[in-house]
Amino acid sequence: MFKQTLGWTAPKIRDPEAADRWTWLILVAHAQLCLARPPAIDLRRPWEKPAPPNG
């Protein structure tokens, strides 16, 4: 399960250093997506109503 979640099944990694770089790349990308979630909650088009405030 974790291999698929971290994307280890997608690339053809040939050496351990490349596997470490791939793991860090995926972790950093995931962290950036998590950090970008709160500011993007109320992104809407000008004609759409605001999102309800639920925390």
Backbone as numpy.savetxt, mean C-alpha at the origin, in Angstrom:
# Nx Ny Nz CAx CAy CAz Cx Cy Cz
0.52 -17.66 2.72 -0.30 -16.47 2.72 0.57 -15.21 2.72
1.57 -15.17 3.59 2.40 -13.96 3.67 3.23 -13.77 2.41
3.61 -14.87 1.75 4.38 -14.72 0.51 3.54 -14.00 -0.55
2.27 -14.34 -0.65 1.41 -13.67 -1.62 1.14 -12.24 -1.19
0.93 -12.00 0.10 0.66 -10.66 0.59 1.83 -9.73 0.34
3.04 -10.20 0.57 4.23 -9.38 0.37 4.69 -9.35 -1.08
4.04 -10.10 -1.94 4.41 -10.08 -3.35 5.62 -10.92 -3.68
5.97 -11.87 -2.84 7.15 -12.70 -3.08 6.93 -13.70 -4.20
5.68 -13.96 -4.57 5.42 -14.94 -5.61 5.47 -14.30 -7.00
5.43 -12.97 -7.09 5.40 -12.30 -8.39 6.77 -12.19 -9.06
7.80 -11.69 -8.38 9.07 -11.51 -9.07 9.90 -12.79 -9.09
10.85 -12.83 -9.99 11.81 -13.95 -10.03 13.09 -13.47 -9.36
13.17 -13.66 -8.05 14.29 -13.18 -7.26 15.36 -14.26 -7.24
16.60 -13.86 -7.58 17.68 -14.83 -7.69 18.68 -14.80 -6.53
18.74 -13.72 -5.78 19.70 -13.69 -4.67 19.03 -13.11 -3.42
19.57 -13.42 -2.24 18.95 -12.98 -0.98 18.87 -11.46 -0.84
19.86 -10.73 -1.36 19.81 -9.28 -1.26 18.63 -8.71 -2.03
18.34 -9.30 -3.18 17.19 -8.85 -3.97 15.89 -9.14 -3.22
15.82 -10.26 -2.53 14.63 -10.58 -1.75 14.45 -9.57 -0.62
15.56 -9.19 0.02 15.47 -8.18 1.08 15.01 -6.83 0.53
15.56 -6.43 -0.61 15.14 -5.16 -1.23 13.66 -5.21 -1.61
13.21 -6.33 -2.17 11.81 -6.46 -2.56 10.91 -6.37 -1.33
11.31 -7.02 -0.24 10.51 -6.98 0.98 10.40 -5.56 1.51
11.52 -4.84 1.57 11.49 -3.46 2.04 10.67 -2.56 1.12
10.77 -2.80 -0.17 9.98 -2.01 -1.13 8.49 -2.19 -0.88
8.06 -3.42 -0.69 6.64 -3.70 -0.45 6.20 -3.10 0.89
7.04 -3.23 1.92 6.69 -2.67 3.23 6.58 -1.15 3.18
7.50 -0.49 2.48 7.45 0.96 2.37 6.22 1.41 1.58
5.92 0.71 0.49 4.73 1.04 -0.30 3.46 0.88 0.54
3.38 -0.19 1.32 2.21 -0.42 2.17 2.09 0.67 3.23
3.21 1.06 3.83 3.18 2.11 4.84 2.71 3.44 4.24
3.18 3.75 3.04 2.75 4.99 2.39 1.26 4.97 2.09
0.75 3.84 1.67 -0.69 3.75 1.42 -1.49 3.91 2.70
-1.00 3.32 3.78 -1.69 3.47 5.08 -1.66 4.91 5.56
-0.53 5.58 5.38 -0.43 6.97 5.80 -1.25 7.91 4.92
-1.47 7.55 3.68 -2.23 8.40 2.76 -3.73 8.21 2.90
-4.16 7.20 3.63 -5.60 6.92 3.74 -6.38 8.05 4.42
-5.97 8.56 5.59 -6.77 9.60 6.25 -6.95 10.87 5.42
-5.92 11.42 4.77 -6.16 12.63 3.98 -7.06 12.39 2.76
-7.17 11.15 2.33 -7.96 10.86 1.13 -9.40 10.46 1.44
-9.79 10.52 2.69 -11.14 10.07 3.06 -12.21 10.91 2.37
-12.05 12.23 2.37 -13.10 13.10 1.82 -12.71 13.68 0.46
-12.00 12.91 -0.34 -11.73 13.36 -1.70 -12.97 13.07 -2.55
-13.53 14.09 -3.09 -14.75 13.93 -3.88 -14.75 14.95 -5.00
-15.63 14.74 -5.91 -15.78 15.69 -7.01 -16.58 16.89 -6.51
-16.42 18.06 -7.14 -17.10 19.26 -6.64 -18.62 19.13 -6.54
-19.23 18.30 -7.35 -20.69 18.19 -7.32 -21.18 17.11 -6.35
-20.29 16.37 -5.72 -20.70 15.32 -4.77 -20.82 15.90 -3.37
-21.69 15.28 -2.58 -21.87 15.71 -1.19 -20.67 15.26 -0.35
-20.36 16.00 0.71 -19.25 15.58 1.59 -19.53 14.22 2.24
-18.48 13.52 2.56 -18.61 12.23 3.24 -19.09 12.48 4.67
-19.89 11.58 5.22 -20.34 11.75 6.60 -19.17 11.64 7.57
-19.12 12.50 8.59 -18.03 12.43 9.55 -18.20 11.23 10.50
-17.43 10.20 10.32 -17.55 9.03 11.18 -16.22 8.69 11.82
-15.35 9.64 11.99 -14.15 9.41 12.76 -12.95 9.44 11.99
